Amino acid sequence: MDLRDIQNLIRFVAKSGASEVKLEMEDVKITIKTSPEGVKSETLFVQQPIVSQGIAPVVTSPVVQQVTTTEPNVQAIPKEDDSKYITIKSPIIGTFYRRPAPNKPLFVEVGDSINKGQVLCVIEAMKLFNEIESEVSGKIVKVLVDDASPVEYDQPLFLVDPS
């Protein structure tokens, strides 16, 4: 089972409304727990130890745990104000970073003027860092995702005032 299959399974379980799903196969054991929106949900992926025959030692794989947090916007902008802003969304699934490196300054901050083609953030997907460029010119009104947070495809990242 590869990463894409696991991601599809997570999406399917989330849409189905099930609170917990366990899947066990020969060498893989997956538990997906979901809860109401706005509450932490987690996926636990465990690869069972691989036992080889003969005098070779037992090889075990590490446990990988992915924790996804979905929190409601505390300072939500009223709906009538949202209509005049352009939402910049994530083109891929990955981890959102506001800086090119931990010791570097932020790409953009709230209140910054941006130009079309300017790098706003990077999203790490499978050890590749993808620069996300603005498709519009304007002013950053709000950053909708915390630094180093996981993001989904088409998840809103920034609100931009084009005027």
Phi, psi and chi 1 to 4 in degrees:
 res  aa     phi    psi   chi1   chi2   chi3   chi4
   1 MET       -  124.3 -179.4  171.6 -108.7      -
   2 ASP   -97.9  176.3   66.6    1.7      -      -
   3 LEU   -59.4  -39.8 -177.7   60.8      -      -
   4 ARG   -64.1  -40.8  177.1  160.3  -80.2  135.6
   5 ASP   -61.9  -40.5  -67.4  -25.5      -      -
   6 ILE   -66.6  -42.7  -66.0  169.4      -      -
   7 GLN   -63.2  -41.3  -70.7  173.1  -24.7      -
   8 ASN   -63.6  -39.5  -72.1  -24.3      -      -
   9 LEU   -63.2  -42.4  180.0   62.8      -      -
  10 ILE   -61.6  -45.3  -68.1  168.6      -      -
  11 ARG   -62.0  -42.8  -80.2 -168.0 -145.6   99.3
  12 PHE   -61.7  -44.7  176.8   76.0      -      -
  13 VAL   -65.1  -41.1  170.6      -      -      -
  14 ALA   -62.2  -40.7      -      -      -      -
  15 LYS   -73.7  -28.5  -71.9  179.7 -176.0  176.6
  16 SER   -73.2  -22.8   72.6      -      -      -
  17 GLY    88.0    1.9      -      -      -      -
  18 ALA   -68.2  145.0      -      -      -      -
  19 SER   -87.9  -26.5   61.2      -      -      -
  20 GLU  -155.4  137.4 -177.1  173.8  -19.4      -
  21 VAL  -135.1  132.6  173.0      -      -      -
  22 LYS  -118.4  135.0  -68.3 -177.0 -179.8 -177.5
  23 LEU  -131.7  124.3  174.1   66.6      -      -
  24 GLU  -124.7  128.6  -67.5 -174.2   32.4      -
  25 MET  -125.0 -172.5  -63.4 -176.8  -21.3      -
  26 GLU   -51.8  -52.9  -68.4  176.2    9.5      -
  27 ASP  -120.1    7.8   60.3  -18.5      -      -
  28 VAL  -132.6  139.0  176.4      -      -      -
  29 LYS  -132.4  121.1  178.6  178.8  178.3 -178.4
  30 ILE  -124.2  133.4  -61.6  175.2      -      -
  31 THR  -124.0  126.1  -58.6      -      -      -
  32 ILE  -119.0  121.4  -58.5  171.9      -      -
  33 LYS  -116.8  130.2  -64.6 -179.9 -177.5  178.9
  34 THR  -124.1  161.5   60.1      -      -      -
  35 SER  -146.8  177.0   49.6      -      -      -
  36 PRO   -56.6  154.6  -21.0   29.0      -      -
  37 GLU   -57.3  142.3 -169.8  166.1  -32.4      -
  38 GLY    90.8   -3.1      -      -      -      -
  39 VAL  -118.7  149.8 -179.7      -      -      -
  40 LYS   -60.9  137.8 -178.0  170.0   76.8  169.2
  41 SER  -128.0  152.9   65.2      -      -      -
  42 GLU  -139.9  154.4   62.6 -177.8   45.8      -
  43 THR  -124.1  130.6  -57.7      -      -      -
  44 LEU  -116.8  125.3  179.9   63.4      -      -
  45 PHE  -119.5  120.1  171.4   73.6      -      -
  46 VAL  -126.3  126.7 -180.0      -      -      -
  47 GLN   -98.4  125.8 -174.3  166.8   -3.2      -
  48 GLN   -66.4  151.6  -63.1  -65.8  -30.7      -
  49 PRO   -57.9  141.8  -18.4   27.0      -      -
  50 ILE  -100.5  118.5  -59.2  169.3      -      -
  51 VAL  -102.7  123.4 -179.2      -      -      -
  52 SER  -102.4  156.6   58.7      -      -      -
  53 GLN   -90.9  160.0  -62.3 -170.8    8.8      -
  54 GLY    94.7 -150.8      -      -      -      -
  55 ILE   -96.3    3.3   58.9  172.4      -      -
  56 ALA   -68.3  145.8      -      -      -      -
  57 PRO   -72.2  163.1   25.6  -32.6      -      -
  58 VAL   -75.6  131.9  173.9      -      -      -
  59 VAL  -106.5  128.0  177.8      -      -      -
  60 THR  -118.1  146.6   59.7      -      -      -
  61 SER   -99.0  150.9  -63.1      -      -      -
  62 PRO   -70.1  158.4   25.5  -33.1      -      -
  63 VAL   -86.6  130.2  174.4      -      -      -
  64 VAL  -109.4  127.9  177.4      -      -      -
  65 GLN  -124.9  127.1 -176.5  171.9   -2.5      -
  66 GLN  -113.0  123.7  170.6 -170.0   -0.8      -
  67 VAL  -114.6  125.9  177.4      -      -      -
  68 THR  -116.0  128.5  -53.8      -      -      -
  69 THR  -115.8  128.7  -54.7      -      -      -
  70 THR  -116.2  114.8  -52.4      -      -      -
  71 GLU  -118.2  140.3  -62.3  176.9    8.2      -
  72 PRO   -68.4  151.2   22.5  -29.0      -      -
  73 ASN   -69.0  120.3  -70.3  -22.1      -      -
  74 VAL   -73.4  -42.3  176.3      -      -      -
  75 GLN  -106.2   62.5  -64.9  177.3  -43.9      -
  76 ALA   -67.8  137.6      -      -      -      -
  77 ILE   -81.2  134.4  -63.5  173.5      -      -
  78 PRO   -54.3  149.3  -23.3   30.6      -      -
  79 LYS   -56.2  -40.2  -78.2  -67.9 -178.6 -166.8
  80 GLU   -65.7  -28.1   57.4  -87.1   -1.9      -
  81 ASP   -76.6  -33.0  -72.7  -17.1      -      -
  82 ASP   -59.8  -32.3  -91.0   -6.4      -      -
  83 SER   -64.3  -26.7   62.8      -      -      -
  84 LYS   -87.8   -6.0   67.7  179.2 -179.0  179.3
  85 TYR  -100.6  151.8  -60.7  130.6      -      -
  86 ILE   -99.9  132.4  -64.0  173.2      -      -
  87 THR   -97.0  126.2  -56.6      -      -      -
  88 ILE   -95.9  123.9  -63.2  176.9      -      -
  89 LYS  -111.5  159.2  -62.7  179.7  179.4 -178.9
  90 SER   -73.3  128.7  174.9      -      -      -
  91 PRO   -84.1   -9.2   28.5  -32.2      -      -
  92 ILE  -145.8  168.0   56.7  174.2      -      -
  93 ILE   -89.3  138.1  -64.5  172.1      -      -
  94 GLY   169.7 -157.2      -      -      -      -
  95 THR  -110.2  126.8  -55.6      -      -      -
  96 PHE   -85.2  129.2  171.3   84.7      -      -
  97 TYR  -128.7  134.2  -67.5  103.5      -      -
  98 ARG   -88.5   -8.8  -65.8 -173.2   62.9 -164.8
  99 ARG  -122.7  151.7  -56.5  169.2 -171.1  -88.5
 100 PRO   -72.3  -24.6   20.8  -27.8      -      -
 101 ALA  -156.8  158.1      -      -      -      -
 102 PRO   -56.0  -33.0  -25.4   33.5      -      -
 103 ASN   -97.8   11.1   57.0  -10.3      -      -
 104 LYS  -102.0  160.0  -59.3  -74.3 -176.4 -179.1
 105 PRO   -72.5  163.2   23.7  -31.2      -      -
 106 LEU   -62.1  147.4  -61.6  173.1      -      -
 107 PHE   -61.7  -52.3  -76.2  110.4      -      -
 108 VAL  -142.9  155.5  -67.5      -      -      -
 109 GLU  -127.4  165.1  -63.5 -174.9   50.9      -
 110 VAL   -60.8  132.0  173.2      -      -      -
 111 GLY    98.1  -14.4      -      -      -      -
 112 ASP   -71.2  142.5  -74.3   -4.0      -      -
 113 SER   -86.1  136.8  -67.6      -      -      -
 114 ILE  -124.2  157.4   58.9  169.0      -      -
 115 ASN  -116.8  157.4  -63.3  -44.7      -      -
 116 LYS   -59.6  131.4 -174.3  174.8 -176.9  175.9
 117 GLY    91.8   -6.0      -      -      -      -
 118 GLN   -75.1  139.4 -179.7  177.6  -15.9      -
 119 VAL   -73.6  127.6  176.4      -      -      -
 120 LEU  -102.0  -31.6  -57.6  175.6      -      -
 121 CYS  -168.3  178.4   63.2      -      -      -
 122 VAL  -127.0  149.2  -67.3      -      -      -
 123 ILE  -123.9  122.7  -63.8 -179.5      -      -
 124 GLU   -88.2  126.8  176.1 -167.2    4.6      -
 125 ALA  -135.5  114.0      -      -      -      -
 126 MET    54.7   49.8  -61.7 -177.9   68.8      -
 127 LYS    69.1   10.7  -56.5  -65.5 -179.2 -163.8
 128 LEU  -109.1  132.1  -65.9  174.6      -      -
 129 PHE   -99.4  114.9  -70.6   85.6      -      -
 130 ASN  -102.6  120.6  -57.7  -77.5      -      -
 131 GLU   -75.0  131.1  -68.0 -176.6  -19.7      -
 132 ILE  -103.9  118.6  -53.3  -55.7      -      -
 133 GLU  -101.9  150.9  -62.7  176.7   -8.2      -
 134 SER   -72.6  139.4  175.2      -      -      -
 135 GLU   -96.2   -4.3  -63.6  175.8   -0.2      -
 136 VAL  -137.9  162.6  -64.0      -      -      -
 137 SER  -101.3  149.9  -64.9      -      -      -
 138 GLY   162.4 -151.6      -      -      -      -
 139 LYS  -127.8  132.6 -178.2  177.9  176.5 -178.3
 140 ILE   -68.1  121.8  -61.0  -71.6      -      -
 141 VAL   -96.0  -40.0  174.8      -      -      -
 142 LYS  -156.3  141.9 -174.1  165.8 -174.7  174.4
 143 VAL   -99.3  120.8  179.5      -      -      -
 144 LEU   -93.1   -5.6  -57.4  170.5      -      -
 145 VAL  -129.9  139.7 -179.6      -      -      -
 146 ASP   -74.4  151.5  -67.9  -30.4      -      -
 147 ASP   -62.3  140.1 -167.0   32.6      -      -
 148 ALA    66.5   27.5      -      -      -      -
 149 SER  -100.5  148.5  -63.9      -      -      -
 150 PRO   -72.5  143.0   19.7  -25.2      -      -
 151 VAL  -127.9  152.9  -67.5      -      -      -
 152 GLU  -100.9  165.7  -66.2  -68.3  -33.7      -
 153 TYR   -61.0  134.9  170.8   75.2      -      -
 154 ASP    70.0   15.1 -145.2   29.0      -      -
 155 GLN   -77.8  134.0  178.3  177.2  -18.3      -
 156 PRO   -62.7  134.3  -22.8   33.1      -      -
 157 LEU  -111.6  -44.8  -57.1  174.7      -      -
 158 PHE  -136.5  151.9  -61.3   93.9      -      -
 159 LEU  -109.6  130.4  -75.4 -177.9      -      -
 160 VAL  -123.2  132.9  176.7      -      -      -
 161 ASP   -92.2  111.7 -175.9   -0.8      -      -
 162 PRO   -75.0  -11.9   27.8  -32.3      -      -
 163 SER   -75.8      -   55.3      -      -      -
